[in-house]
Amino acid sequence: MSGVIVAAMIVSTMTLSATAAHAITVVDTGAAAPTPETVDYTVGNPGPFSQSLFGMFTANVDTITSIEGFFRNNYTQRPVTATVYGDDAGQVDLGDVLGSATFDVASLFTGWAGAFGLSISVDKGANYWVEFSANSLPVGMPDTAVSPLADYAFANTAGIVLHQADMNIGMRITGNAVPEPATWALMIGGFGLAGAALRRRRNAARTIA
């Protein structure tokens, strides 16, 4: 195999590896182990005092693939729903629902839990909100984020959203980005170079024969 073909194949392979879907961190607040003094913000508790929690983030990807929260559940297993909303001038746009998924928080559990394998389309550079809600008995989200988000909010069953920037609950979000046009051009160029080299080799073989 000629050096040209090998080089072209290497370029294409490297480009394909770079463009292959891989998780890109959108948000990772981190979270420390809660202590007895830690404040737990409540998700769930059906009735007039049910509450959901929000965190705002800026997208650096085209698709959200996973959403996690840091929970402390002192009770039985709880279902929690993560929902992505649009942003309207720094406010949660409850009418702009981009996608949601439900997952379980195990009983007597402290740690990360969330939904994976998502495909929620977003725009790079735009702001969005993630809501954690539950139609169940309460589950806590400790205020132990190491690198808190810029803004948080909470809502009751009446749908009234109030900001509380110092809530400091833990969230992790990952996603995938669409390859830039220049990357696709490099990959296509590599395949084209390999194809041209192969055609020249076939032509040369016919001439010698």
Residue pairs with C-beta under 8 A, 6 or more apart in sequence:
2 197
2 201
4 193
4 197
5 194
5 197
5 198
5 201
7 193
8 190
8 191
8 193
8 194
8 197
9 190
9 194
11 186
11 187
11 189
11 190
11 193
12 187
12 190
12 191
12 194
15 183
15 186
15 187
15 190
16 187
18 179
18 183
19 179
19 183
19 184
19 187
21 176
22 176
23 65
23 66
23 174
23 175
23 176
24 60
24 61
24 174
24 175
24 176
24 177
25 172
25 173
25 174
26 57
26 59
26 60
26 61
26 64
26 173
26 174
26 175
27 55
27 57
27 149
27 171
27 172
27 173
28 147
28 172
28 173
29 70
29 145
29 146
29 147
29 148
29 149
29 168
29 169
29 170
29 171
29 172
30 145
30 146
30 147
30 170
31 70
31 112
31 142
31 144
31 145
31 146
31 170
32 144
32 146
33 110
33 144
34 40
34 72
34 110
34 142
34 144
38 72
38 142
38 143
38 144
39 142
39 143
40 72
40 140
40 141
40 142
40 143
41 51
41 53
41 140
41 141
41 142
41 143
41 154
41 167
41 169
42 51
42 138
42 139
42 140
42 141
43 51
43 52
43 53
43 71
43 80
43 132
43 133
43 134
43 138
43 139
43 140
43 141
44 50
44 51
44 78
44 80
44 133
44 134
44 135
44 136
44 137
44 138
44 139
45 51
45 137
45 138
46 135
46 136
46 137
47 157
48 156
48 157
49 156
49 157
50 135
50 156
50 157
51 154
51 155
51 156
52 131
52 132
52 133
52 134
52 154
52 155
53 131
53 132
53 133
53 141
53 152
53 153
53 154
53 167
53 169
54 85
54 92
54 129
54 130
54 131
54 132
54 152
54 153
54 154
54 155
54 161
55 129
55 130
55 149
55 151
55 152
55 167
55 169
55 171
56 87
56 90
56 127
56 128
56 129
56 149
56 150
56 151
56 152
56 153
57 127
57 128
57 129
57 130
57 149
57 171
57 173
58 125
58 126
58 127
58 128
59 122
59 123
59 124
59 125
59 126
59 127
59 128
59 175
60 124
60 125
60 175
60 177
61 122
61 124
61 174
61 175
61 176
61 177
62 121
62 122
62 123
62 124
62 175
62 176
62 177
62 178
63 118
63 119
63 120
63 121
63 122
63 175
63 176
63 177
64 84
64 98
64 99
64 118
64 119
64 120
64 122
64 173
64 174
64 175
65 116
65 117
65 118
65 119
65 174
65 175
65 176
66 114
66 115
66 116
66 117
66 118
66 172
66 173
66 174
66 175
67 82
67 84
67 101
67 114
67 115
67 118
67 130
67 171
67 172
67 173
68 112
68 113
68 114
68 115
68 171
68 172
68 173
69 80
69 82
69 112
69 113
69 114
69 132
69 141
69 169
69 170
69 171
69 172
70 111
70 112
70 141
70 142
70 144
70 145
70 169
70 170
70 171
71 80
71 105
71 109
71 110
71 111
71 112
71 113
71 139
71 140
71 141
72 109
72 110
72 139
72 140
72 141
72 142
73 105
73 106
73 107
73 108
73 109
73 110
73 139
73 140
74 108
74 140
75 107
75 108
75 137
75 138
75 139
76 107
76 137
77 104
77 105
77 106
77 107
78 104
78 105
78 134
78 136
78 137
78 138
78 139
79 102
79 103
79 104
79 105
79 134
79 135
79 136
80 102
80 103
80 104
80 105
80 113
80 132
80 133
80 134
80 136
80 139
81 100
81 101
81 102
81 103
81 131
81 132
81 133
81 134
82 100
82 101
82 102
82 103
82 114
82 115
82 130
82 131
82 132
83 97
83 99
83 100
83 130
83 131
83 133
84 97
84 98
84 99
84 100
84 120
84 122
84 128
84 129
84 130
84 131
85 92
85 93
85 94
85 96
85 97
85 98
85 128
85 129
85 130
85 131
86 93
86 96
86 98
86 126
86 128
86 129
87 93
87 126
87 127
87 128
87 129
88 96
90 127
90 151
91 161
92 129
92 131
92 153
92 155
92 161
93 129
94 159
94 161
98 120
98 121
98 122
98 128
99 118
99 119
99 120
101 115
101 118
102 115
103 113
103 114
103 115
104 113
105 113
105 139
106 113
110 142
112 170
112 172
114 172
122 128
122 175
124 177
129 153
130 171
130 173
131 155
132 141
141 169
141 170
142 169
142 170
143 166
143 167
143 168
143 169
144 168
144 170
145 168
145 169
145 170
145 171
148 166
148 167
148 168
149 171
150 165
151 163
151 165
152 163
152 164
152 165
152 166
152 167
152 168
152 169
153 161
153 162
153 163
153 164
153 167
154 161
154 162
154 164
154 167
155 161
155 162
